[in-house]
Amino acid sequence: MHRHEVYNKNDDMNNLFKIYHQNIRGLKHKINEFILSFLAEAPHLICLTERHLKNYEIDATPISKYKLGAKYCGKELKN
């Protein structure tokens, strides 16, 4: 008796490296809404573009199960 395996294209989808990018304004006031927006996807990497946070605000905005890898805050312009 031979065993036949069925190819499931969803298996490939589950093995993809997932990146979530969001251009967000006002993250400190929308953090819970932001987290809920990607919770089901469980991305491996999150990239945020936020022009209105200072270094200390970024450090004070942890996202559970993720580690801050890099940040940049421009100091020459107001925002």
C-alpha positions, -999 to +999 in steps of 0.1 A: +000+000+000+014+034-010+008+065+009+001+096-012+008+130+002-014+158-008+003+191-016-013+220+002-005+255-011-013+269+024+018+251+037+039+275+016+020+304+030+027+294+066+064+292+059+068+328+046+088+355+064+062+381+073+070+418+074+044+443+087+050+480+077+028+508+089+032+545+083+015+558+115+010+592+130+003+594+167+014+560+177+015+568+214-023+575+213-031+545+190-008+517+204-036+493+213-054+498+179-020+493+162-013+460+180-047+447+173-042+454+136-014+429+132-021+404+160-037+378+138-009+379+112+019+375+138+046+391+116+083+382+121+093+419+116+075+451+123+086+483+106+071+516+117+074+551+101+065+577+128+078+612+125+064+626+157+081+605+184+112+614+204+138+588+214+125+584+249+089+579+236+101+552+213+119+534+242+087+538+263+065+521+237+073+484+240+054+459+218+050+426+235+070+397+220+091+421+198+125+437+204+135+471+191+162+465+165+168+501+152+154+535+155+161+570+141+149+603+153+158+634+133+169+663+155+172+692+130+135+697+122+106+701+146+090+667+139 
